[in-house]
Amino acid sequence: MYFTKEHEWVKIVDDTAEIGITDYAQKSLGDVVFIELPEIGTVFNSGEEISDIESVKAASPVYCPVSGTVFEVNNKLSEKPELINSDPYSSWICRLNKISFNVDELLTEEQYENFIKA
């Protein structure tokens, strides 16, 4: 699992990526009330906005940490967006295939923990 400075996580397995927001991000947002899921088949480049999350406090964009094509979205989040609050690392937003990424642009768990402490 890798992380971004914008507080997304990405789990890469072979040529697919699972994307979500970090525990730090969900705590900062507060109670999540809505998640805009991307459309299946949409191609995103690393750094592009892939989703929007709304909470009782604020709205926040979610940026794609890798480049790829959306092949699956987590429809459970449409009905229960609060799943992001209860388990942000299992509540992925979407899955991408045909991915490409530069690992040097992503943070390891240790690097991310140091980043949020700073």
PyMOL CGO cylinders between C-alpha atoms (Angstrom):
from pymol import cmd
from pymol.cgo import CYLINDER

trace = [
    CYLINDER, 0.00, 0.00, 0.00, 1.21, 3.49, -0.89, 0.3, 1, 1, 1, 1, 1, 1,
    CYLINDER, 1.21, 3.49, -0.89, 0.01, 6.95, 0.08, 0.3, 1, 1, 1, 1, 1, 1,
    CYLINDER, 0.01, 6.95, 0.08, -0.09, 10.50, -1.29, 0.3, 1, 1, 1, 1, 1, 1,
    CYLINDER, -0.09, 10.50, -1.29, 0.44, 13.86, 0.35, 0.3, 1, 1, 1, 1, 1, 1,
    CYLINDER, 0.44, 13.86, 0.35, -3.21, 14.59, -0.50, 0.3, 1, 1, 1, 1, 1, 1,
    CYLINDER, -3.21, 14.59, -0.50, -4.20, 11.71, 1.85, 0.3, 1, 1, 1, 1, 1, 1,
    CYLINDER, -4.20, 11.71, 1.85, -5.20, 9.01, -0.61, 0.3, 1, 1, 1, 1, 1, 1,
    CYLINDER, -5.20, 9.01, -0.61, -4.05, 5.42, -0.40, 0.3, 1, 1, 1, 1, 1, 1,
    CYLINDER, -4.05, 5.42, -0.40, -3.49, 3.00, -3.24, 0.3, 1, 1, 1, 1, 1, 1,
    CYLINDER, -3.49, 3.00, -3.24, -3.11, -0.75, -3.05, 0.3, 1, 1, 1, 1, 1, 1,
    CYLINDER, -3.11, -0.75, -3.05, -1.38, -2.13, -6.12, 0.3, 1, 1, 1, 1, 1, 1,
    CYLINDER, -1.38, -2.13, -6.12, -1.75, -5.79, -7.09, 0.3, 1, 1, 1, 1, 1, 1,
    CYLINDER, -1.75, -5.79, -7.09, -0.28, -6.84, -10.45, 0.3, 1, 1, 1, 1, 1, 1,
    CYLINDER, -0.28, -6.84, -10.45, -1.74, -4.37, -12.97, 0.3, 1, 1, 1, 1, 1, 1,
    CYLINDER, -1.74, -4.37, -12.97, -4.67, -3.17, -10.86, 0.3, 1, 1, 1, 1, 1, 1,
    CYLINDER, -4.67, -3.17, -10.86, -5.01, -0.49, -8.20, 0.3, 1, 1, 1, 1, 1, 1,
    CYLINDER, -5.01, -0.49, -8.20, -7.54, -0.01, -5.42, 0.3, 1, 1, 1, 1, 1, 1,
    CYLINDER, -7.54, -0.01, -5.42, -7.96, 3.62, -4.29, 0.3, 1, 1, 1, 1, 1, 1,
    CYLINDER, -7.96, 3.62, -4.29, -9.38, 5.20, -1.14, 0.3, 1, 1, 1, 1, 1, 1,
    CYLINDER, -9.38, 5.20, -1.14, -8.75, 7.91, 1.43, 0.3, 1, 1, 1, 1, 1, 1,
    CYLINDER, -8.75, 7.91, 1.43, -6.65, 7.57, 4.55, 0.3, 1, 1, 1, 1, 1, 1,
    CYLINDER, -6.65, 7.57, 4.55, -7.76, 7.44, 8.15, 0.3, 1, 1, 1, 1, 1, 1,
    CYLINDER, -7.76, 7.44, 8.15, -6.24, 10.89, 8.63, 0.3, 1, 1, 1, 1, 1, 1,
    CYLINDER, -6.24, 10.89, 8.63, -8.39, 12.24, 5.77, 0.3, 1, 1, 1, 1, 1, 1,
    CYLINDER, -8.39, 12.24, 5.77, -11.64, 10.75, 7.05, 0.3, 1, 1, 1, 1, 1, 1,
    CYLINDER, -11.64, 10.75, 7.05, -10.98, 12.09, 10.56, 0.3, 1, 1, 1, 1, 1, 1,
    CYLINDER, -10.98, 12.09, 10.56, -10.29, 15.54, 9.12, 0.3, 1, 1, 1, 1, 1, 1,
    CYLINDER, -10.29, 15.54, 9.12, -13.52, 15.46, 7.10, 0.3, 1, 1, 1, 1, 1, 1,
    CYLINDER, -13.52, 15.46, 7.10, -15.76, 14.21, 9.89, 0.3, 1, 1, 1, 1, 1, 1,
    CYLINDER, -15.76, 14.21, 9.89, -18.96, 12.30, 9.17, 0.3, 1, 1, 1, 1, 1, 1,
    CYLINDER, -18.96, 12.30, 9.17, -19.05, 11.47, 5.46, 0.3, 1, 1, 1, 1, 1, 1,
    CYLINDER, -19.05, 11.47, 5.46, -22.53, 11.93, 3.95, 0.3, 1, 1, 1, 1, 1, 1,
    CYLINDER, -22.53, 11.93, 3.95, -21.92, 11.60, 0.18, 0.3, 1, 1, 1, 1, 1, 1,
    CYLINDER, -21.92, 11.60, 0.18, -19.33, 10.20, -2.23, 0.3, 1, 1, 1, 1, 1, 1,
    CYLINDER, -19.33, 10.20, -2.23, -19.36, 10.87, -5.95, 0.3, 1, 1, 1, 1, 1, 1,
    CYLINDER, -19.36, 10.87, -5.95, -18.07, 7.72, -7.62, 0.3, 1, 1, 1, 1, 1, 1,
    CYLINDER, -18.07, 7.72, -7.62, -16.26, 7.88, -10.97, 0.3, 1, 1, 1, 1, 1, 1,
    CYLINDER, -16.26, 7.88, -10.97, -17.78, 6.27, -14.05, 0.3, 1, 1, 1, 1, 1, 1,
    CYLINDER, -17.78, 6.27, -14.05, -16.60, 2.85, -15.14, 0.3, 1, 1, 1, 1, 1, 1,
    CYLINDER, -16.60, 2.85, -15.14, -14.40, 3.15, -18.23, 0.3, 1, 1, 1, 1, 1, 1,
    CYLINDER, -14.40, 3.15, -18.23, -13.09, 6.61, -17.35, 0.3, 1, 1, 1, 1, 1, 1,
    CYLINDER, -13.09, 6.61, -17.35, -9.35, 7.02, -17.86, 0.3, 1, 1, 1, 1, 1, 1,
    CYLINDER, -9.35, 7.02, -17.86, -7.51, 9.09, -15.25, 0.3, 1, 1, 1, 1, 1, 1,
    CYLINDER, -7.51, 9.09, -15.25, -3.98, 10.39, -15.11, 0.3, 1, 1, 1, 1, 1, 1,
    CYLINDER, -3.98, 10.39, -15.11, -2.10, 10.51, -11.85, 0.3, 1, 1, 1, 1, 1, 1,
    CYLINDER, -2.10, 10.51, -11.85, -3.04, 13.68, -9.96, 0.3, 1, 1, 1, 1, 1, 1,
    CYLINDER, -3.04, 13.68, -9.96, -6.43, 14.16, -11.62, 0.3, 1, 1, 1, 1, 1, 1,
    CYLINDER, -6.43, 14.16, -11.62, -9.58, 14.49, -9.52, 0.3, 1, 1, 1, 1, 1, 1,
    CYLINDER, -9.58, 14.49, -9.52, -11.29, 11.11, -9.44, 0.3, 1, 1, 1, 1, 1, 1,
    CYLINDER, -11.29, 11.11, -9.44, -14.05, 11.68, -6.87, 0.3, 1, 1, 1, 1, 1, 1,
    CYLINDER, -14.05, 11.68, -6.87, -15.60, 14.13, -4.42, 0.3, 1, 1, 1, 1, 1, 1,
    CYLINDER, -15.60, 14.13, -4.42, -16.39, 13.37, -0.81, 0.3, 1, 1, 1, 1, 1, 1,
    CYLINDER, -16.39, 13.37, -0.81, -18.81, 15.47, 1.21, 0.3, 1, 1, 1, 1, 1, 1,
    CYLINDER, -18.81, 15.47, 1.21, -19.05, 15.48, 4.96, 0.3, 1, 1, 1, 1, 1, 1,
    CYLINDER, -19.05, 15.48, 4.96, -21.00, 17.47, 7.52, 0.3, 1, 1, 1, 1, 1, 1,
    CYLINDER, -21.00, 17.47, 7.52, -17.95, 19.77, 7.76, 0.3, 1, 1, 1, 1, 1, 1,
    CYLINDER, -17.95, 19.77, 7.76, -16.68, 20.15, 4.19, 0.3, 1, 1, 1, 1, 1, 1,
    CYLINDER, -16.68, 20.15, 4.19, -16.33, 18.78, 0.68, 0.3, 1, 1, 1, 1, 1, 1,
    CYLINDER, -16.33, 18.78, 0.68, -13.03, 17.46, -0.56, 0.3, 1, 1, 1, 1, 1, 1,
    CYLINDER, -13.03, 17.46, -0.56, -11.73, 16.18, -3.89, 0.3, 1, 1, 1, 1, 1, 1,
    CYLINDER, -11.73, 16.18, -3.89, -10.02, 12.80, -4.14, 0.3, 1, 1, 1, 1, 1, 1,
    CYLINDER, -10.02, 12.80, -4.14, -7.04, 12.69, -6.50, 0.3, 1, 1, 1, 1, 1, 1,
    CYLINDER, -7.04, 12.69, -6.50, -5.94, 9.66, -8.45, 0.3, 1, 1, 1, 1, 1, 1,
    CYLINDER, -5.94, 9.66, -8.45, -2.54, 8.47, -7.20, 0.3, 1, 1, 1, 1, 1, 1,
    CYLINDER, -2.54, 8.47, -7.20, -1.86, 6.43, -10.35, 0.3, 1, 1, 1, 1, 1, 1,
    CYLINDER, -1.86, 6.43, -10.35, -2.88, 6.53, -14.01, 0.3, 1, 1, 1, 1, 1, 1,
    CYLINDER, -2.88, 6.53, -14.01, -5.38, 3.95, -15.23, 0.3, 1, 1, 1, 1, 1, 1,
    CYLINDER, -5.38, 3.95, -15.23, -8.92, 3.04, -16.28, 0.3, 1, 1, 1, 1, 1, 1,
    CYLINDER, -8.92, 3.04, -16.28, -11.79, 2.60, -13.81, 0.3, 1, 1, 1, 1, 1, 1,
    CYLINDER, -11.79, 2.60, -13.81, -13.15, -0.93, -14.08, 0.3, 1, 1, 1, 1, 1, 1,
    CYLINDER, -13.15, -0.93, -14.08, -15.06, -1.16, -10.79, 0.3, 1, 1, 1, 1, 1, 1,
    CYLINDER, -15.06, -1.16, -10.79, -16.59, 1.23, -8.25, 0.3, 1, 1, 1, 1, 1, 1,
    CYLINDER, -16.59, 1.23, -8.25, -17.62, 0.50, -4.68, 0.3, 1, 1, 1, 1, 1, 1,
    CYLINDER, -17.62, 0.50, -4.68, -21.39, 0.90, -4.97, 0.3, 1, 1, 1, 1, 1, 1,
    CYLINDER, -21.39, 0.90, -4.97, -21.78, 0.21, -1.23, 0.3, 1, 1, 1, 1, 1, 1,
    CYLINDER, -21.78, 0.21, -1.23, -20.49, 3.76, -0.69, 0.3, 1, 1, 1, 1, 1, 1,
    CYLINDER, -20.49, 3.76, -0.69, -23.45, 5.20, -2.62, 0.3, 1, 1, 1, 1, 1, 1,
    CYLINDER, -23.45, 5.20, -2.62, -25.83, 3.70, -0.09, 0.3, 1, 1, 1, 1, 1, 1,
    CYLINDER, -25.83, 3.70, -0.09, -23.58, 3.95, 2.99, 0.3, 1, 1, 1, 1, 1, 1,
    CYLINDER, -23.58, 3.95, 2.99, -20.91, 6.65, 2.53, 0.3, 1, 1, 1, 1, 1, 1,
    CYLINDER, -20.91, 6.65, 2.53, -20.22, 6.49, 6.28, 0.3, 1, 1, 1, 1, 1, 1,
    CYLINDER, -20.22, 6.49, 6.28, -18.32, 3.23, 5.66, 0.3, 1, 1, 1, 1, 1, 1,
    CYLINDER, -18.32, 3.23, 5.66, -15.36, 5.50, 4.85, 0.3, 1, 1, 1, 1, 1, 1,
    CYLINDER, -15.36, 5.50, 4.85, -15.43, 6.68, 8.48, 0.3, 1, 1, 1, 1, 1, 1,
    CYLINDER, -15.43, 6.68, 8.48, -15.68, 3.24, 10.06, 0.3, 1, 1, 1, 1, 1, 1,
    CYLINDER, -15.68, 3.24, 10.06, -13.07, 1.47, 7.91, 0.3, 1, 1, 1, 1, 1, 1,
    CYLINDER, -13.07, 1.47, 7.91, -11.23, 3.74, 5.45, 0.3, 1, 1, 1, 1, 1, 1,
    CYLINDER, -11.23, 3.74, 5.45, -8.70, 1.09, 4.38, 0.3, 1, 1, 1, 1, 1, 1,
    CYLINDER, -8.70, 1.09, 4.38, -11.32, -1.47, 3.38, 0.3, 1, 1, 1, 1, 1, 1,
    CYLINDER, -11.32, -1.47, 3.38, -13.76, 1.08, 1.93, 0.3, 1, 1, 1, 1, 1, 1,
    CYLINDER, -13.76, 1.08, 1.93, -12.11, 1.58, -1.43, 0.3, 1, 1, 1, 1, 1, 1,
    CYLINDER, -12.11, 1.58, -1.43, -13.68, 4.06, -3.82, 0.3, 1, 1, 1, 1, 1, 1,
    CYLINDER, -13.68, 4.06, -3.82, -12.72, 2.48, -7.14, 0.3, 1, 1, 1, 1, 1, 1,
    CYLINDER, -12.72, 2.48, -7.14, -10.44, 0.00, -8.82, 0.3, 1, 1, 1, 1, 1, 1,
    CYLINDER, -10.44, 0.00, -8.82, -8.34, 0.78, -11.87, 0.3, 1, 1, 1, 1, 1, 1,
    CYLINDER, -8.34, 0.78, -11.87, -6.64, -1.45, -14.40, 0.3, 1, 1, 1, 1, 1, 1,
    CYLINDER, -6.64, -1.45, -14.40, -4.10, -0.76, -17.14, 0.3, 1, 1, 1, 1, 1, 1,
    CYLINDER, -4.10, -0.76, -17.14, -2.27, 1.26, -14.51, 0.3, 1, 1, 1, 1, 1, 1,
    CYLINDER, -2.27, 1.26, -14.51, 1.01, 3.10, -14.67, 0.3, 1, 1, 1, 1, 1, 1,
    CYLINDER, 1.01, 3.10, -14.67, 2.71, 4.97, -11.87, 0.3, 1, 1, 1, 1, 1, 1,
    CYLINDER, 2.71, 4.97, -11.87, 5.99, 6.30, -10.61, 0.3, 1, 1, 1, 1, 1, 1,
    CYLINDER, 5.99, 6.30, -10.61, 6.69, 4.77, -7.20, 0.3, 1, 1, 1, 1, 1, 1,
    CYLINDER, 6.69, 4.77, -7.20, 8.95, 7.74, -6.41, 0.3, 1, 1, 1, 1, 1, 1,
    CYLINDER, 8.95, 7.74, -6.41, 5.85, 9.97, -6.42, 0.3, 1, 1, 1, 1, 1, 1,
    CYLINDER, 5.85, 9.97, -6.42, 4.13, 7.83, -3.77, 0.3, 1, 1, 1, 1, 1, 1,
    CYLINDER, 4.13, 7.83, -3.77, 4.87, 7.49, -0.07, 0.3, 1, 1, 1, 1, 1, 1,
    CYLINDER, 4.87, 7.49, -0.07, 5.44, 4.33, 1.92, 0.3, 1, 1, 1, 1, 1, 1,
    CYLINDER, 5.44, 4.33, 1.92, 3.46, 3.91, 5.13, 0.3, 1, 1, 1, 1, 1, 1,
    CYLINDER, 3.46, 3.91, 5.13, 6.43, 5.10, 7.19, 0.3, 1, 1, 1, 1, 1, 1,
    CYLINDER, 6.43, 5.10, 7.19, 6.97, 8.14, 4.95, 0.3, 1, 1, 1, 1, 1, 1,
    CYLINDER, 6.97, 8.14, 4.95, 3.26, 8.99, 5.14, 0.3, 1, 1, 1, 1, 1, 1,
    CYLINDER, 3.26, 8.99, 5.14, 3.20, 8.71, 8.95, 0.3, 1, 1, 1, 1, 1, 1,
    CYLINDER, 3.20, 8.71, 8.95, 6.19, 11.06, 9.14, 0.3, 1, 1, 1, 1, 1, 1,
    CYLINDER, 6.19, 11.06, 9.14, 4.47, 13.45, 6.71, 0.3, 1, 1, 1, 1, 1, 1,
    CYLINDER, 4.47, 13.45, 6.71, 1.29, 13.76, 8.78, 0.3, 1, 1, 1, 1, 1, 1,
    CYLINDER, 1.29, 13.76, 8.78, 3.28, 14.17, 12.01, 0.3, 1, 1, 1, 1, 1, 1,
    CYLINDER, 3.28, 14.17, 12.01, 5.22, 17.14, 10.53, 0.3, 1, 1, 1, 1, 1, 1,
]
cmd.load_cgo(trace, "trace")
